[in-house]
Amino acid sequence: MRVHDWSLALRAGVAAVAAVVAFAGCSSVMPGALDGDGGGDAAPRTGAGPGVTADSVKVVFVGVDLKATASVTGFKTADAGDPARQVKALETWVNANGGIAGRKMVAVYRNYEAADDSPAAEERLCNQITQDDKAFAVVLTGQFQSNARPCYASRRTLVLDATLVANDQSTFTKLAPYLWSASYPDYDEFVRAFLGSLEQQQYFAGTTKAGVVAADTPTNRTAYERLAVPELKRLNVTPTVAWIDTTDLGTLNAGLNQAAVDFRAKGVERVFFLGGARMASFFLTVAAAQSFTARYALSSFDNLTFLVNNPATIPREGLQGAVGIGFNPSQDVPDSAYPFPGTDAERACVDIYAADGQKFATRENARVAFPYCDAALLLQAGARNLGADLNASAWSQAARALGTQFRPATGFSGLLGPGRFSAANGYRAIAYDGGCGCFAYQGEEVPFAAR
């Protein structure tokens, strides 16, 4: 987006996709966990965590600079406003409304250049935030390297992940109690919902073959083998999977080109994507050049508005018949298809920014501001009654107790509880509408998990 904008994943545009996934640095460190949540040594439940004093709490918000990437790729993204000012507005509001566990939130904004992303760059950022800033919590946007989250967790820094990445239950559990998402779903829940919705939309009707374009990451491979393969077998669909190395632009393009060649040779007529990383954007461009056509299945992980905002490079005719699911309205559909603001949570965040004189012409312009707002408000809500024991473990217990009280502005309904680390709990089916040249929601909201 953004900043987590996904455009940023587009860092692929330079050798920036070198960022989408890598394995280095602190990635082997598995910190403690709450009882019943797995992990290693138990995290402390009493006393103050790092970045916490008697009267203040340090929280760092990471923003992603896409200028260098955009200048190379030519891809267009809607203006996301001034993220540093958005962070300051949240600080002002939180401190005027009780602070964090009765303490003043000291919000720091850190800019990160997407084009320079690498495991080494991620570790430098982690060092800056945990050692120099000494933050209690960090709000991540656009950090795709696999060493990023373990690095923060190993320093006992709470991570409120505002990046559209594949964080599954296993990842959350290993890094518990430090890794959370206020805005996006657990990846396991997503995969189940995605394939279930495709069945309901009869996406596989009339075919026994499907092409799967999948980011070659441990989390994505595990989700594919454990969840997608059995479901496709039940549907009598034989998959041809293309594991895409998204390390850099060269490996990305080579993998996508080969996937198009293989799919065409095998007569594949349905193609869906797992793992995000802007693979859909690049594949549609490559497929057109290869004269390969298929009916696509897409999701919010593929940044649907980005697909339709760049017709010069992503042929819209390739989107005809596309279906899927969406859980992030700011990057799913235009305001004409889903009025803005559409929920109480959206209105609450819009009001917070409006108090600072910041307005958003469309929901897409708020695609960075909303996840920032979700993170700040969830942090505040979980800390409300902690007093002296403001630490990640105590906060996690309190956050789970919120149940359905917290609802993300970035999505639809919310759900927290035992074993849950993601607050998002709602999605809607989507389909491409050739009339507006956009995606539109179909039917009512569906929960990812039962309450």
N, C-alpha and C positions, 0 to 999 in steps of 0.2 A: 504494500500500500504505500505506498506512502513514501515518500515516506512510505508507509507500508503499501502503498499505492500499487504495488505490483508492477508498476511501471518500472519499478525499481528492479524487479526481478528481471526486468528487461535489461538489466545491466548486462544481460546476455548480450546486449547490443555491442558491447566492446568485449574485451575479454573479461568482461565483468561477470558474465554468467559464471565465471570461474568462481563465483560466489555461491551459486545455488546450493551446493553441498560439498563438504570436504571433511576430512577426518583428521584432526590434529589437536595440538595444545592440550587443553584440560579435558578432552572428551572421554578419557578413561576414568575420570574421577566420579564416583557415585556417592553423593552425600547421604545424609541421614533421612529418615522418614518418620512420619507419625505412626503410632502403633496401628497395625492393620492396613497400612498403605504400602508396605514393602520397603525396600531400600536398605541402607546399611545402618551405621550408628544412629541412635536416636538423636534428633535435633533437640536443643534445649527448649524447655517450655516455660521457664521463668526468667525474669530479668529482661533487660533491654537488648535488642539486636544491634548490629552495626548501623551507624548513622543516626542513632537515636540518643538524644540528650533529655534532660529533665523538661525542656521546653520546646524542642524542635525535632523534626524528622526530615532527613534528606532523601529526596526522591528525584531520580534522573530520568528525563524523557529523551529518548533518542529519535532524531529526525533524519531522514535520508535525503541527501542532495542528489537530484537527478539531472542537473544541468549538463554535466559532461557526457552522461549516457545519452541524453536526448539529442545533443548536438551531433553525435556520431550516428545514431540509428534513424533519426528523423521521425520517430514515433511521437504521436501527440497525446497529451494527457490534460485533463481539465485542471485549472488552477486550484490548489488546495489551501490557499491563503498563507498566512504567516504562522508557522507552527510554534516558533519561539513566543510569539505574542499569545497564542492559544494556551500554551503552558502557563504563562503568567496570569492569564484570566482564570484558569483553574485554581492556581495557587490563591489568588485573591478570594475566590468564592469559597473554597474549602476553609480557609482561615477565618472567614466571616461567618462560617456556619459550623463552628465547633472544632475545626482542625482535625488532626489525626490523633486519636486517643488523647484529646485535650492538648495536644502540642501543635505548634505552628508547622505547617508543611513548607519546607524550603525546597522549591522546585527548580531544578537546573536543566537547561536544554543543551544537548550535545548534538552537533551536526555531524553526519557521517556520509562520506562520498561513496555512492554506490559503485562507481566505476573502479574504485580501488579495493573493493571488497575481496578478502582472502582470509584463510584461517589465521594468518599472522596479524592482519589488520583487526580481525575480531578480537584476538587475544589482547592486542594493545588497547582496544576500546574497553574491554573487560577490566584490564589493569587500571586504566584511568578512572573508571567509574567505581571500582571496588577499593582501590588503594589511594587514589588522589582525592576523589569526591567523597569516598567513604559513605556510599549510599546505603540506605536501608532497603530501598526498592528501586528497580529499574523498569521502565516501560520500553520494551523493544519494538521497533518497527523496521522491517526490512532486513533483519539479520538471518541469513539463510545458511550460514556455515554451521556444521554439526558440532563444532567445539564451543560455540557461543554460550548456549544455555548451561551445559555442564560447568563451564568456567565460572559463571555467576553463582551457581548452586554450591560449588566447592568453596566459595568464599562466604557462604551463608547469606547471600543477597537475594531477596525475594524478586522473582521475575514475573511481571505482568505482561505476557506476550501479546502484542498487538500486530503480529505478523501472520499472514496467511501461510502457515507451514503445517506439515503433517506431524503434529504432536499426538501420538496415540496414548492409550492407557498405560502401556508399558513404559513409555518415556516419562510420562507424568509421575508414575509410581517410583521409578528409579531416582528421579530428581526431587521427590517429595521431601519436605513440604514447600520447596522453593519455586517450583514452576506452576504457573496458573495462566488461564486465558479468560479475560473478562468479556471478550467479544465473539470468539469463534468456537466451533464445536470440537469435541474430541474426534480424532480422525477415524477411530474404529466406528463410532456412531455415524459419522459421515458416510463411510463406505457402505455400511448396511443400508442407510437411508437412500443413498444414490442408486444402488442396484435395485432396491425394492421399488423405488419410484419409476425407474426405467421399465420394470416389469409391468407396473400398473399402467404406464403410458404406452404399453405394447411396442416398445422400442425394438425388441428382438423378434417380433412377429414376422414370420415369413423368411427367416434366415436361421442357419445353424452355425454361422461363422461371425466372429467379432474380432476386430483389431484393438489392441490395448496399447496405448502410448503411455509408458510409465517411467517416472523419474527413478533412476537407479540409486536408491538410498536404502539403507537397512530398514527404516520404518515402512517405506512404501512396499518393499519386497515382502516384508512380514504380513502387511495388511492384504496384499494381493494373494499370497499363498493361503493365508488363514481364513480370509473372508470372501474374496472375489472368486477364487477357483471353485470352491464348493457351490457357491450360488450359481455360477455359470453352468456347472455340471448339472445342477438341478433343473436348469432351464434348457438343457440339451443344446447348449451353445459351446462350440469349440473355439477357444481363444488363441489368437496369434499375438504374443506379447512382444513388444519392442522396448527393451530396457535402454533408456536414454541417459548417457553420461552428460550431465549438464555442467561439467566442470568449466568449460570455456566454449566460445562460439564455434570453434572448429569441431569439437566432439559433439556438440549439440546438433549442428547442421548435418554432420556425417550420419549421426544416428537417425535423425528425422528423415533424411533422404533415403536411407536404406529401408526404413520402416515403410515409406510410401511405395518403394519398389516391391518389397515383400508382400504388402497388402494387395497390391494390384495383381501380382503373380498368383496369389491364392484366391482371388475373387472375393475379397472381403468387401462387404457393403455397409458395415456398421463399424464405427470407430469411436471409442471413448477414452478419456484421459484420467490418469491418476497421478497425483503428486504436484500439480500446479506448475510452478517454475516457468510460466509463459510458454510452455511447450505447445499449447493449442494455437497460440498466435503464430508461432514459427511454422508449425506443421501445416496449417491451412495455406500459408504462403508457399511452402515447399510442395504441397500436394498439387496446387494449381499449376506450378511449373512442371510437375511430373505428369500432368493430365490425369491425375487420380482424383476420383470423386467418391464420396461416401456420405452417409447420414451420420451426423455427429451427436454425441451426448456430452454435455458440458456442465460445469458447476461454477459456483462463486470462486473456487480455487483457480479457475481459468480467466477470471476478471472479464466478465461478459461485456461491460461497457467499453473496455479497451478494444475488444474484437470489433465492435461496431463503429468505434470512433476513428478507426484507421483504414477506411475502405481503399485507400491508395495502395496499401501493402497487404491487406487481408481481404481478399475478395468476398463480398457479401453473398454472392451466389452460393458460395460454399457453405453458408450457414442455413440455407433453406432446409426445413425439416428438422433442424436441431432442437433437442429437448434436454431436460436435465433437472437440476434443483438449484435453488438460490437461497442463501441465508444471510446475504450482505446487500441490502437494497441499494446502498450508495454506489455499488459497483455491479449491480444486476440489471436494473431497469431505470428508464427515465421517469421523471416526476409525473409525467402525463399518465403513466401506467400505475403509479403508486404515489398518491398525494403526499407532499412534503410540507411540514412534518406529519408523520403518520401515526406515531405512538406517543404516549406520555413520556417515555424515556427520551425520545428524540426532542420533544418540546422542552424538557427540562435542560438538556444540554444546549439547545439553541438559545434558551433564555440566559444561561450562564455566559455564553459568548456575547450575546446581545448586550448584556450589562457592561461589557467592556467595549462596546461599539463595533463588534465584529458580526457581520452578517454573511449569509451564504445564499447566493442566487439559486443554487440547486443543491439537492442532496449530495450529488457527486462532489461538489466543492467542499463538502464537510467530511469526506472519506478519511481524512487524517484526524480531524478534530473530534469525531465521534469515538474512535477507539481510545484516544487520549482521555476523553471525558469518562468513558466506561472504566478505565483503569483507575483514575483518580477517585471516582465515586465508590467503586468496589473496595478500594484500599481504605477509604474512610469508613464505609459501612462495616467492614470486618473488624476494624480497630476500635469501634465505638466504645466498648466497655472493657478494654484491656488494661487501662491504667499503666502501672509500672511494668507489666509484662508484655511490652510491645516487641515481640519477636516473631519470626516466620512461623514457628510451630503453633504458638498461641493464636496468631492471626488466622492460620489455616483452619483451626478448629472453629473459630468464631465465624469465618466466612461460610463454612459448610452449613452452619446453623441458620443461615439466611433463607435457605429453601428457595421459594419462588419470589421472595421479596425483592431480589435484585433482578432487574431486567435491562439488558444491554441496549443502548441507543443504536448500536451498529446493526442489530438484528431484530429478532422478534421476541418471543417469550424467553424467560430465564429459568434455570433450575440448578440449585446447589444442594448438596447432601452428602451422605457417606460415600467415600470413594470417588467423588466428583472433583475435578480440577478445572473444568470448563463451564462457564456460566450460560453459554448459548444453548437454547433448547427448542429452536423452531426453524423450519424451512418451508419453502413452497415450491411446487413444481414450476418449471419455466419452459417456455417454448419461443422460438424465433418467430417474429411477426414481420413478414416481408412488406406489409403495408407501411409500417413506421420505420422499417429498417432497424429494429431494436428487439430486445427480448421482453417478454411480458409474463407476469405470474399467471398460473393456472390453478384454480381451486383455492381451497382454504389452507391456512397454516397447519403444518403437521409437526408434532413433537419428535425430537430425536430420541428421547427416553421417556418412559412412563413416570408420572409423578408419584 
